[in-house]
Amino acid sequence: MTAPKAQDITIQQIKQQAAQTAKDLAVPPFWITDWLLHVIDKPALFLMTDDAYQLIEREFAQFNTGITQMQQGTPLAYLTGQQEFWSLDFKVNEHTLIPRPDTEVLVEQVLAWINAQPVEQSDGIENKRLLDLGTGSGCIAISLAHELKIAHKLKQANWQVVAVDFSTEALKIAQENAVSNGVNIEFVQSSWYDALSTHDDDLFDVIVSNPPYIDEADEHLLRLIAEPISALSAPNHGLADIEHIIKQASKYLKVGGLLAIEHGFDQGLAVRQLFAGNSFADIKTIKDFGGNDRVTLGQLS
């Protein structure tokens, strides 16, 4: 974006140029206006009510620096340090993946399964356990904990949520996100299940994961310069981590418990076969908002 002098640039001018700027950068147009709002620290309504506002020198410099970084491949969420998911706000940085809307399908399906389970008759509230493997920013674990906390207030089950990640830097971000979203989660530094117990009392009712599933040879990875590649790609055509999670799940999941995994659009059949070959029943694959296979679920039999 060719920058005039700061005292000459207004919100209206940036809005008029936003579509072309976005096209030049190959990014969504809202990235430009959302970045502008972040820089000037104003609500969205400000773009309509105060479009004659002139950026001061510092704002103008920061705005253009961000545009340059977008041009170099930095996503908007890394510039603002924030991403919304499940109507909650999450801090993100270069150590975490940016939460995608399609991952909300995983959260929806897990909650639907939990809500469909019969309530056991007892004098007290049931204690249940849920595990999120490869939590990253914590968006899945925190969103589930947020909803399950509401269920607990309605005198349903009391859920303990455990979130695992190999990256200590990612866990720091996830812990901050848990605090800011008012949920209590146990965070564990571990390579998948390695640091977890197989004792009967420690088994989980639900295991969820959005593991790396992009083929290491996928040419699209070359364009992803900002997000951690280790959290995106896996060997064996992207199936290595998924296969490990499924094969080891029976040691950590209660009989009848749910395993739910996000995967690539072309991996539904392969993932269902892995579920079927590892003692899972009631297996189904759910499509994302774009109509692509995205989440496979099954119950341990």
ROGUKE-122829 format. One record per residue: x, z, y of N, C-alpha, C, CB in turn; residue in three letters. Coordinates in steps of 0.001 Angstrom, whole numbers, plus 500000, padded with zeros to 6 digits. Each point is the difference from the previous one (the first is absolute). Glycine has a CB too. Example, Ala and Ser with C-alpha at 12.3 -4.5 7.8 and 13.67 -1.06 7.14 Angstrom:
REM ROGUKE-122829
513190507800494310499110500000501190500900500000501200498108501246498827ALA501542498034502223500820500060501190499230500730501090501184497855499372SER
REM end
This chain:
REM ROGUKE-122829
500860500000498807499140500000501193500898500000501245498128501249498759MET501739497731502072500804499939501225499496501030500989500463497555499636THR500449503292500798499582501145500812500224499773501485500516501467498079ALA498426498596502738500167499995501452500464501386500449498206498211500269PRO501895501996501002500403501305500517498895501004499710501408498929501815LYS499012502320497977499053501038499608498864500151501001501853501169498839ALA498474498763502449498960500257500991498966498877500043501657501306501333GLN498606497603497970499078498867500021499088499938498778501689498784501326ASP498552502047497679499252499875498746498848500996499948502082499212498849ILE496757500305500774498807500840499876499478499932498570499421499626502436THR499675501289497263499360499986498684499270498687499783499757502494500071ILE499585497023500964499264498749499885500903498851499597498408500826501708GLN502783499113498881500934498925499668500489500100498557500699499926502395GLN499569501290497163500446500187498618498893499609499031501540501852500726ILE497217498520499601498870499636499149499854498476499916498845502159500619LYS501342497169500510499870498539500022501075499324499148499003500161502291GLN502162500474497626501114499429499251500066500496498555501228499819502144GLN497929501163497523500127500681498704499851499062498811499122502032501085ALA499877497071498974499761499098498873501196499092499753497555500066500497ALA503003499384500574501142499108499851501245500776499561499026498483501756GLN501136502721498807501141500827499608499926500333498522500126500957502311THR498681499420497232499814500329498591500274498788499115498308501734500642ALA501245497093499797500238498776499240501492499704499915497765499111500722LYS502934501059500390501447499754500016500741500959499065499805499177502365ASP499694502066497552500662501007499180499479500019498563500344501345502061LEU498576497911497684499348499976498689499516501399499607501452498051499322ALA497888502617501633499435501328499757498539499986500444502271501130500312VAL496919499821499234498604500072500450499931500265501512499306500845497714PRO499757498532502994499884500205501455499835501462500410499000497752500115PRO500320503052499039499785501392500393501307500790500056497727499880498978PHE503321499624500357501296500672500088500472500057501448500572499224497676TRP499192499698503067500479499933501379499248500999500875500594497574499685ILE498077502424500214499213500902500847500133501462499550498388498119500434THR501710502099498264500173501377499529501364500550500420498484499518498048ASP502522499633501931501331500417500456499965500323501491501087498572498220TRP498193500605502550499848500252501433499330501357500242499848497514500419LEU499091502768498843499300501275500162500913501177499664497834498859499450LEU502988500960499536500941501058499628501010500243501122499723499393497571HIS500773499530503006501018500099501053499444500699501237501077497904499139VAL497707501715501272499438500585501222499209501275499715499895497710500986ILE499973502622497709499334501238499574498575500085500540502228501135499920ASP497002497812499794498614499940500449499078499657498833500763499312502298LYS497942501054497789499029499632498955499646498521500084499076502332500037PRO500320497144498916499673498575499935499099499552501146500233500132497535ALA498867500745502889499064499653501080500742499626501285498300501548498988LEU502891498968501190500799499739501191500286498512500170501020502265499766PHE499065497012499123500276498559500070498870499242500688501350500192497908LEU497448500352502028498845499329500619499708500537501397499054499625497723MET501141501660502466499607500617501273501094499965501064498499501460498698THR502753498406500872501109500094500950501030498896499776499641502469500116ASP499866496294499675500959498944499666500847499547501190498420499268498245ASP501314501277502938500856499707501153501205500947500063497983499153501235ALA502064501802497833501111500967499966501334499271499873498489501728498952TYR502467498652501906501337499394499955500961500935499275499560498756502159GLN501180500694496892500958500799499260501161500410500902499352498816497879LEU501061502444501975501193500428500732501240499510499247498789502051500927ILE502363498088499695501239499444499439500268500493498580500912499863502311GLU498932501443497476500284500567498675499038499452498948500872502083501095ARG497849497836499233499010499478499067500264498536499673498334501628500898GLU502005497633500127500261498575499843501196499767499078499050499579502290PHE501996501215497889501205499868499177499701500369498549501434500520502005ALA497809500572497809499667500428498646499116498965499308500184502401500717GLN498860497042500034499119498987499431500798498794499510498159500768501522PHE502738498755499299500788498820499615500969500288498865499799499190502330ASN500732502023497640500869500375498887499228499954498689501367501451501533THR497394499041498496499162499969498808499681498585499560499041502169500686GLY500692496960500262499720498592499674501220499370499323498397499829501962ILE502772500485498550501231499482499391500155500514498575501074499881502266THR498621501389497519500110500580498663498984499384499037500823502133501028GLN497982497571499471499021499301499170500544498636499587498115501206501164MET502498498123499782500585498688499725501066500092498914499534499313502364GLN501134501817497579501052500217499005499463500521498679501561500441501857GLN497116499782498068499375500392498742499543501424499894501369498326499033GLY498684502438502050499549501390499949498482500071500133502191500761500978THR497113499846498072498536500105500087499558500931501130499871499565497542PRO498913500229502931499447500823501078500031501482499629498530498084500691LEU501123502253498078499918501413499599501342500710500129498159499401498435ALA502935499886501352501310500616500155500369500168501472500688498999497816TYR498757500151503033500247500141501441499231501202500561500363497501500189LEU498389502655499377499188501107500499500236501287499208498289498340500743THR502206501503498015500212501155499137498720500530499395501953500559501368GLY496956498666498718498701500461499527499262498874499280499895501654501890GLN499284498732497116499115499044499340498745500737499548501966498572499241GLN496890500846501012498745500602499549499723499598498563499105499984502349GLU500360500959496872499618499741498614498901500985499647502324499145499371PHE496583500358500058498871500854499608499498500817501194500912500126497650TRP499123499273503524499571500633501259500844501212500376497706499206499523SER503471500904499887500951501050500349501234499347500606499142501518498148LEU501618499243502621501214499468500618501227500471499224498871499963502260ASP502038499088497493501196500303499235501251499581500757498698499731497885PHE502276501162502096501302499672500541500742499153498970500060502135501394LYS500584496805499062500792499145499108501343499701500663497894498972499003VAL503095500735500158501281499516500507500651499134498936500281502046501464ASN500987497618498735500676499058499104500166500531498574501187499123501987GLU498539502161497790500126500581498660498703499916499206501735501531500895HIS497182498030499748498696499935499332499406498607500152499626502455500424THR499582497158498589499213498788500150498896500231501021500513499328497627LEU499048499610502995498866500080500916498711499914499173501349498943501913ILE497777502045498160498760499965499211499182498744500293499973502502499993PRO499536496861498930499192498787500116498525500318499753501966498606499254ARG497146500658501398498562500220499776499592499862498539499607499167502291PRO501026499905496963499617499796498611500236501235499146500522497599500278ASP500417503261500129500260501220499235498838500973500104502445499696500379THR496709500136500620498810500843500099499076499789498794500167499914502515GLU499935498919496844499213499736498794500386500994498908499823497546500601VAL501463502763499302500466500985499021499384501369500274502152498726499746LEU497859501681501510499405501287500383498503500002499677501725500283501836VAL497588498654498516498556499901499747499675500142498521499787498530501998GLU500977500768497164499719499998498566500261501360499369500575497583499935GLN500486503081500495500308501328499468498894500986500387502484499509500136VAL497098500453501117498930500897500446498692499703499267501101500170502251LEU498608498557497525498774499629499295500030500536498571499787497931501423ALA501376501990497922500124500507498633499830501517499975501533498088499420TRP499113502601501505499890501462500070498549500418500229502351500142500897ILE496984499187500019498615500353500324499033499717498852500520499526502380ASN499882499553496727499130499633498876500160500940498808500131497633500756ALA500881503234499280500224500909498872498967501115499995502450499477500060GLN497051500871498752499019501094499916500622501327500409498810498780498167PRO500427502030502518500472501311500433499785500996498873499488499465502419VAL501596501174497138499894500989498933499321501265500525502075499068498897GLU497049501466500277499292501213500394500914501211499832497793498963499336GLN502458501731501746500832501205499938499678500871501206501846498770498755SER498583502479501155499740500928501093500885499729501210499314501692498320ASP501911497770501431500950499747501082500180498518500269501157502104499405GLY499656497590501578500298498608500340501162499522499122499186500328502406ILE500670498486497028501043499444499138501277499696500796498214499027498513GLU502914501212500844501283499607500575500445498694499367500625502411500427ASN499647496600500409500403498671499544501335499631500641497578499309499702LYS503126499759499650501310499574500509500079498476500103501049502051498987ARG499534497477502131500161498567500248501451499717500380497579499795500741LEU502985499152498703501386499618500243500074498627500651500722501381498042LEU500049498522503026500278498715500657501477499685499807498148500351501726ASP502145498587497537501380499620499700500494498959501002499619500495497558LEU501520499782503087500553499082500999499189500068501282500837498489498181GLY499049502713502366499031500238501083500342499331501321499528502128498911THR501773497626501364500378499355501261499560500809501206499844497800498870GLY499343501612501986499485500698501187498995501081499646500363497930501304SER499216502093497435498998500973499565498574499541500198501623501738500525GLY498163496996499844498659499571500400498968500142498883501076498424501581CYS499304501293497173499042500105498904499689501462499701500853497839499040ILE500196502953500747499816501418499664499238500734501100502121499943498666ALA498237499795502576499380500700501128498543499578500186502245500157501100ILE497474498560498747498617499525500122499127500604498912500818497861501017SER499712502175497757499250500607498900499822501500500227500891498249498434LEU500188502424501972499921501445500253498991500305501104502393500253499278ALA497556498892501728499061500172501111498562499954499493501660498960501582HIS498040500053497564498645499872499469499684501101498993500133497535500356GLU500840502818498811499771501027498984499877501388500611501247498599498370LEU499364501586502786499848501256500745498549500163500456502413499873500768LYS496985499020499642498585500032500393499136500344498789500427498291501821ILE499909501111497017499251500268498773500092501469499617500424497656499239ALA500749502929500972500191501418499670499101500876500878502387499532499301HIS497472500105501957499128500754500904498550499937499542501571499528501888LYS498096499400497363498646499852499471499870500684498631499760497823501258LEU501220503065498453499991500806498774500194499154498751498505501616501141LYS502177497249499010500381499216498839501406500431499572498537498035500738GLN502180501128498518501292500399499445501041500276501087499473498646497974ALA501457502233501685501139500292500864501189499169499512499150502368500488ASN501279496675500331501034499056499579501365500373500564498267498214499868TRP502726501853499255501390500124500419500601498602499952500202502410499137GLN500351497137501975500591498669500085501517500123500034497966499118501215VAL502689500151497890501459499958499926500446498576500319500072501880498266VAL500923497982502606500487498676500410501498499913499754498179499811501743ALA502239499124497598501390499822499580500610498778500682499481501080497785VAL501776499044502616500753498835500455501482500246499738498256499467501775ASP502468499454497969501442500113499770500749500197501312499777498557497964PHE499661500899503130500654500042501314499695501304500726499861497506500132SER501177503261500159499804501236500765499562499697501424501724501136498590THR498720497741501956499599499615501358498519499656500047502315499151500448GLU497194500171498534498569499693499946499185501280499865500508497767498963ALA499985503178500228499276501263499812499888500791501298500804500060497641LEU500228499866503210499935500678501298498842499454500832502489500382499932LYS497367498298500079498912499366500750498647500386499385501524498065500629ILE498404501908498038498745500345499324499590501439500298500546498360498188ALA500423502533501836499703501403500306499458500146501420501802500723498405GLN498804498568502548499501500029501373498570499466500064502349499715500860GLU497381499225498386498657499414499998498971500936499381501034497741499869ASN499372502997499107499086500965499387499622501088500997501013499539497750ALA499976500954502981499746501043500996499084499471501103502246501039499501VAL498058497779501013499224499457501122498568499667499596502110499086500956SER497676500650497741498652499689499532499314501185499330500736497659499710ASN499907503512500368499354501243499592499734500157498521499010499970502181GLY501902499506496969499803500164498554501222500674499390498515497955499923VAL501253502714498962501060500717499300500388499227498748499165502213500891ASN502068497301499065500483499195498879501357500528499558498736497967500829ILE501491502035497863501317500359499469500838498732499876499038501994498740GLU502073497954501988500874498833499961501198500276499097499272499345502323PHE501065499664496850501082500153499029500933498798500092498505501354498466VAL502793498911501654500988498927499973500298499673498539501010500732502234GLN498675498045497364500143499635498596499970498490499832498930502157499330SER501758497366499653499865498610499574498826499940499034502499499518500300SER496370500033500195498753499980499246499724501378499398500329497549499494TRP499553502554499174499594501266499389501156500980499765498164498742498930TYR503063500851501314501163500730499493499996501502500288501234497907500287ASP498337502494500911500070501417500379498718500773499685501583499343501792ALA497494500023497484498702500631499727499959500615498608498912498364501540LEU500223502620498312499866500723498738498967499336499094500647502122501167SER499589497963497515499029499501499025499226501143499353501478498029499570THR498658503187500969499262501145499480498501499760500171501932501548500545HIS497300498906498500498548499758500023499349500417501316499986500326497541ASP500458500795503016499407500504501239500343499140501213500111502277499032ASP500888496855500819500449499176501120499522498557499918501974501464500156ASP497232498221498837499507498632499855499021499666501130500299500145497493LEU499562498567502771499181499531501121498688499394499510502087499576501322PHE496891500568499507498702499369499735499989498556500494498877502241500177ASP501927497488500837500087498658500589501449499711500376497623500161500874VAL502849498643498796501299499511500478499759498682500719501271501141498097ILE499239498750503120499872498765500783501396499538500422497685500678500834VAL502439498025499376501284499492500473499848498616500618501161501339498236SER499590498449502835500193498668500575501501499723499910497959500184501599ASN502519499445497211501444499846499786500507498643500485499827501531498034PRO501484498263501977500526498661500293499480499021498946502090500981501085PRO497391497867499363499476499057499003500282498533500348498225501666499501TYR502570498079501531500329498621500344501198499553499163499103500307502361ILE500834498497497124501100499437499213501264499959500859498378498613498617ASP502738501834500824501260500006500753500405498602500474500707501987498670GLU498801496982500658500346498624500374499018499387500996501045499747497766ALA497956501022502643498984499482500925500642499663501343498209501366498850ASP501623497387501588500620499541501244499452500708501235500352497803498913GLU498436502781500982499424500702501149500818501234500392497746499176499300HIS502996501384499752500816501179500297501056499710501050499610500800497687LEU500810497941502402501038499625500961499540500184501434500882498378498347LEU497803501591501863499458500124501354499685501455500363499055497696499773ARG501062503191499251499695501416500243501297500744500286497959499893498496LEU502443500097502770501302500579500355499906501462500395500715497757500735ILE498075502744499500499858501354500539499636501030498940499319498981502141ALA499729500697496987499535500972499022501009500151498851497616499432500603GLU502422501763498770500957500236498911499678499139498779500325502347500826PRO500571496744498815499764499076498892499825500749498685501326498253501201ILE499367502875498645499908500767498756498589500514499750502382500653500282SER496834499465500778498618500454499860499029498840499791500561501957501435ALA499970496823498576499156498818499878500195499238498695500064499846502450LEU501191499980497125500283499118498875500485500760498778500539498212501619SER499262501153497221500412500598498726500408498899499029498450501965500367ALA502412498373498664500393499019498977498821499613499101502322500947500042PRO497970498179498997499000499541499025498779499427500700500800501725498375ASN499452497352502553498927499325500745499110500992500753500035498174498292HIS500573502938502160499271500996500776499280501037499169499744498290501698GLY500394501665496969499219500870499123500773501202499476498714498010499370LEU502587502089500908500825501040499370499508501411500309501932498450500143ALA497832501855501128499561501350500364498580500278499526501507499916501984ASP497634499090498096498629500153499520500013500320498505499158498396501774ILE501659500876497467500092500230498557500496501415499701500438497550499651GLU500557502906501084500535501347499799498927501062500269502293499171500645HIS496978500661500451498953500964500367498931500074498921500430499546502427ILE499144499296497083498941499960498989500476500596498676499048497962501108ILE502152501662498449500501500462498704500245501507499964501035497766499692LYS499372502814501435500303501422500051498791500862500374502318499378500607GLN496601499989499802498856500742500550499399500990499013499533498046501434ALA500449501621497273499340500863499017500649501375499895499360497960498749SER501893502178501696500682501295499970499545500917501127501956498883498954LYS497462500540502085499689500763501218498520499997500351502262499452500810TYR496946499763498465498578499825500311499150500620498900500502497880501270LEU498458502818499143499072500573499026499239498893499276499776502073501414LYS499844498180497343499150499064499273498691499839500771501046500653497763VAL498565498115502461498813499723500802500301499854501475498692501228498332GLY502569499073502040500398499891501397500171498562500447501106502189499783GLY498933497621501526500043498657500593501409499632500435497640500280500760LEU502770498497498929501198499388500570499551498804500818501477500774498068LEU498936499166503200499609498908500894501240499462500693497706501013500352ALA502528497684499524501224499385500514499674498770500848501262500844497992ILE499361499080503171499933498779500804501061499033499500499135501274502019GLU500542497426498018500945498996499495499790498672500713500052501144497760HIS500737497865501872499942498692500634498760499221499607502465499987500046GLY497192499034500772498778499213499807499996499229498679499832499801502473PHE501369499909496992500108499203498775500414500842498792500585498031501410ASP499304503296498697500470500873498931498879500709499249502053500308501315GLN496704499400499019498878500721499405499993499962498482498722499477502028GLY501416499352497390499975499863498540501147500766499356498920497757500242LEU502284502081500289501172500677499431499839501519500070501445498051500669ALA498025502451500446499830501445500158498918500510499052500724499841502411VAL498199499432497433498953500409499055500546500058498570498255498968501501ARG502599500089498155500603499993498668500902501212499799499896497499499984GLN500825502890501063500840501197499917499142501255499818501732498877501447LEU497169501201499285499076501124499843499487500051498556499324499831502443PHE500206499027497062499403499949498665501014500355498915498406498258500820ALA502848501378499395501040500272499017500556501403500057500548497640500117GLY498951503190500802500508501357500164498884501036500031501933499059501235ASN497083500728497890498942500993499739499041500225501163501585501081498476SER498157497876502318499005500121501070498732499228499625501843500252501721PHE497031500284498710498704499374499760499250499869501322499918500949497653ALA498916498420502292499181499762501201500851499370501111498510501961499389ASP502249497041500238500947499358500923499275498946500835501910500408498385ILE498346499608502909499411498977500862500922499717501177497685500723499323LYS502225498071501182500783499592501170499049499732501152501817499006498541THR498526501539502612499180499883501203500676499061500992499082502328499649ILE500124496857501016500540499056500975500112500644501380499009498100498692LYS501906501375502117500170500506501357499044499289500944502409500535499528ASP497751499700501781499088499432500988500113498480500107500147502142501243PHE500960497321498240500184498548500006499572499339498709501859500331501561GLY497578500447497516499532499445498736501074499859498943498317498823501296GLY502820501845498885501097499923499040500075501263499146501253498515501582ASN499160501330497150500232501163499160500982500933500701499552498647497903ASP500114502664502163500869500891500777500190501376499356499243498798502032ARG499748501739497296500087501354499440499465499971498569499735501060502306VAL501038499510496765499531500142498622499909501479499647501031497779499363THR497869502594499968499738501388499636499718500107498516499109500458502291LEU501205500699497150499671500264498615500026501480499727500925497797499347GLY498369502622499588499978501413499613500784500177498704497754500336501130GLN503051500718498851500817500273498817499102500434498835501961500661501472LEU498179498650497399499148500294498861500733500796498932498733497925500477SER
REM end
